[in-house]
Amino acid sequence: MILDKLKKIISRIVADIKEYWMIAPIVFVLYIILHKIMGAFCPSVWLTGFSCPGCGMTRAFLFVISGQFVRAFRINPSIYLWIIYGIYFIIQRYIRGVKVKYNLLFIGSIVMIMILVYAHGMLTQFPDVPPYVYTGENVFERYVPGYKEMMEFLL
């Protein structure tokens, strides 16, 4: 009985891997290209000079899995919402084998919370505490007339 359930779980995972296998190589190639050309992976940083609300999410996740929970929270507290959502998603999709309900609601809610956390950080820590800093030599600074001067005025 347990072996049958395990086989079903593995078959669901394999089916998703077969369907979405190209995403990982595409993201990897994009990562390499953006680092070589722009010096940063985040489109927000190389486009505007400002980090996005998801800044630090990968580092925060690595801190969580290494047991550094407070450090992860300091980098991006939203990581815990994504982990809770990820666990819910895995249970629903792979273990129970049912459609994930309220998917867009959960994702949209987490994104809104991320934006609020980011806005709070920008209001209280900009421009002295990373990631709430400005990075020059971005696309807007190069190609949008007056953008560099506006940033210099704000900073």
Contacts in CASP RR format, 6 or more apart in sequence:
PFRMAT RR
TARGET T0000
AUTHOR 0000-0000-0000
METHOD contacts of the structure
MODEL  1
MILDKLKKIISRIVADIKEYWMIAPIVFVLYIILHKIMGAFCPSVWLTGF
SCPGCGMTRAFLFVISGQFVRAFRINPSIYLWIIYGIYFIIQRYIRGVKV
KYNLLFIGSIVMIMILVYAHGMLTQFPDVPPYVYTGENVFERYVPGYKEM
MEFLL
8 97 0 8 1.000
9 94 0 8 1.000
9 95 0 8 1.000
12 93 0 8 1.000
12 94 0 8 1.000
12 97 0 8 1.000
13 94 0 8 1.000
16 93 0 8 1.000
31 41 0 8 1.000
34 40 0 8 1.000
34 41 0 8 1.000
34 43 0 8 1.000
34 46 0 8 1.000
35 41 0 8 1.000
38 45 0 8 1.000
38 46 0 8 1.000
38 139 0 8 1.000
39 46 0 8 1.000
40 46 0 8 1.000
40 135 0 8 1.000
42 51 0 8 1.000
42 52 0 8 1.000
42 55 0 8 1.000
43 52 0 8 1.000
44 50 0 8 1.000
44 51 0 8 1.000
44 52 0 8 1.000
44 55 0 8 1.000
45 51 0 8 1.000
45 52 0 8 1.000
45 135 0 8 1.000
45 138 0 8 1.000
46 138 0 8 1.000
46 139 0 8 1.000
47 138 0 8 1.000
47 139 0 8 1.000
47 140 0 8 1.000
48 138 0 8 1.000
48 139 0 8 1.000
48 140 0 8 1.000
49 134 0 8 1.000
49 135 0 8 1.000
49 136 0 8 1.000
49 138 0 8 1.000
49 140 0 8 1.000
49 141 0 8 1.000
50 134 0 8 1.000
50 135 0 8 1.000
51 131 0 8 1.000
51 132 0 8 1.000
51 133 0 8 1.000
51 135 0 8 1.000
52 118 0 8 1.000
53 78 0 8 1.000
53 111 0 8 1.000
53 114 0 8 1.000
53 115 0 8 1.000
53 117 0 8 1.000
53 118 0 8 1.000
54 76 0 8 1.000
54 78 0 8 1.000
54 114 0 8 1.000
54 118 0 8 1.000
55 76 0 8 1.000
55 118 0 8 1.000
55 131 0 8 1.000
56 75 0 8 1.000
56 76 0 8 1.000
56 131 0 8 1.000
57 76 0 8 1.000
57 78 0 8 1.000
57 79 0 8 1.000
57 82 0 8 1.000
59 72 0 8 1.000
59 75 0 8 1.000
59 76 0 8 1.000
60 72 0 8 1.000
60 73 0 8 1.000
60 75 0 8 1.000
60 76 0 8 1.000
60 79 0 8 1.000
61 72 0 8 1.000
61 79 0 8 1.000
61 82 0 8 1.000
61 83 0 8 1.000
63 69 0 8 1.000
63 71 0 8 1.000
63 72 0 8 1.000
63 75 0 8 1.000
64 72 0 8 1.000
64 79 0 8 1.000
64 80 0 8 1.000
64 83 0 8 1.000
72 79 0 8 1.000
72 80 0 8 1.000
73 79 0 8 1.000
73 80 0 8 1.000
76 114 0 8 1.000
76 117 0 8 1.000
77 117 0 8 1.000
78 110 0 8 1.000
78 113 0 8 1.000
78 114 0 8 1.000
78 117 0 8 1.000
81 110 0 8 1.000
81 113 0 8 1.000
81 114 0 8 1.000
82 110 0 8 1.000
85 106 0 8 1.000
85 107 0 8 1.000
85 110 0 8 1.000
88 100 0 8 1.000
88 106 0 8 1.000
89 100 0 8 1.000
89 103 0 8 1.000
92 98 0 8 1.000
92 99 0 8 1.000
92 100 0 8 1.000
92 101 0 8 1.000
93 99 0 8 1.000
93 100 0 8 1.000
121 129 0 8 1.000
121 132 0 8 1.000
122 132 0 8 1.000
125 132 0 8 1.000
126 132 0 8 1.000
126 133 0 8 1.000
127 133 0 8 1.000
127 134 0 8 1.000
127 155 0 8 1.000
134 151 0 8 1.000
134 155 0 8 1.000
136 151 0 8 1.000
140 147 0 8 1.000
141 147 0 8 1.000
141 148 0 8 1.000
141 151 0 8 1.000
END
